[in-house]
Amino acid sequence: MDVRSDIHDFLVSRRARISPAQAGLPAHGERRRVPGLRREEVASLAGVSVDYYARLERGNLRGVSASVLDALSRALQLDDAERDHLFDLAHAAGNSTDAQTASAPRTTRHIRPSVQGILAGMTIPAYLIDGELNILAANDICVALYGDVLTPDRLPLNLARFVFLDQRATELFVDWPTIAENTVASLRGEVGRNPVSRSLSDLVGELSTHSIEFSTLWARHDVRAHHSAHKTLHNAVIGDIDLTGVALELGGDGLAIIAYTAQPDSAAAEQLAILASWATAQEPGDHATGSTDPDRRDGSTV
């Protein structure tokens, strides 16, 4: 990944979305040549010189203090996820080198038996995912919820690759456009945290090449933290079901369990009960285990 280019594009895209009125600045009714704020207006709001801000926007965040980054975050009205992303980019700018980029290894995630046990013992749909959006394992009811998408022979499955390159994604996710936006925003955040990942760079390159929708969303430089999200999924057994996905991060593993919950006594809760009974009646399978090699490709149809 080109950290300097990412910094430039992120800062430009953030100031372009803020009008002078939103920033509390007088517009004076003049015609503006650029959308959003000008560089000098951002510099003034952040309390730095125009030349210094221009240097930052060119992608040079090396050695920038936390106080300046905080001031810039306030000036650009960044939310928590965007502020964290800016700090990640600054960290990458100060630590990345050509040698690091060239030698960035691909890592294999090891799933601890205790984590596998927790996943298998959960009575609600849940899957295990890493930062690069590789789904490594899923429990039986989650496999039933996703149909044939998360069967053990297809794991690991990259969620971003599935969303953009597999036609089944638009059938599974009722609100596919929102899922697509959130997926790209999550992936953009991971790029900021891990800019020297060769597998991540390869994934972004593949998706940009094969999906116009992905490349369009990627160019927005949106970043979001998805600790909880509403999803409507279509299932062949129970029809459309409204669920809330909650991320349970596993400290030290670099992994998270995504668990789907339903409101008590709701239609979705009844649907999950039906799905659980249906899954139990199927051929027994060890769905809470899966390949732990995220470099293996899933069976998506491109």
Stockholm file with secondary structure:
# STOCKHOLM 1.0

chainA/1-302         MDVRSDIHDFLVSRRARISPAQAGLPAHGERRRVPGLRREEVASLAGVSVDYYARLERGNLRGVSASVLDALSRALQLDDAERDHLFDLAHAAGNSTDAQTASAPRTTRHIRPSVQGILAGMTIPAYLIDGELNILAANDICVALYGDVLTPDRLPLNLARFVFLDQRATELFVDWPTIAENTVASLRGEVGRNPVSRSLSDLVGELSTHSIEFSTLWARHDVRAHHSAHKTLHNAVIGDIDLTGVALELGGDGLAIIAYTAQPDSAAAEQLAILASWATAQEPGDHATGSTDPDRRDGSTV
#=GR chainA/1-302 SS CCHHHHHHHHHHHHHHTCCTTTTTCCCTTCCCSSSSCCHHHHHHHHTSCHHHHHHHHTTCCTTCCHHHHHHHHHHTTCCHHHHHHHHHHHHHHHHCCHHHHHHCCCCCCCCCHHHHHHHHHCSSCEEEEETTCEEEEECHHHHHHTTTTTCGGGCSEEHHHHHHHCTHHHHHBTTHHHHHHHHHHHHHHHHHHCTTCHHHHHHHHHHHHHCHHHHHHHTTTCCCCCSEEEEEEEETTTEEEEEEEEEEEETTTTEEEEEEECCTTSHHHHHHHHHHHHHHHSCCCCTTCCCCCTTSCCCCCC
#=GC SS_cons         CCHHHHHHHHHHHHHHTCCTTTTTCCCTTCCCSSSSCCHHHHHHHHTSCHHHHHHHHTTCCTTCCHHHHHHHHHHTTCCHHHHHHHHHHHHHHHHCCHHHHHHCCCCCCCCCHHHHHHHHHCSSCEEEEETTCEEEEECHHHHHHTTTTTCGGGCSEEHHHHHHHCTHHHHHBTTHHHHHHHHHHHHHHHHHHCTTCHHHHHHHHHHHHHCHHHHHHHTTTCCCCCSEEEEEEEETTTEEEEEEEEEEEETTTTEEEEEEECCTTSHHHHHHHHHHHHHHHSCCCCTTCCCCCTTSCCCCCC
//
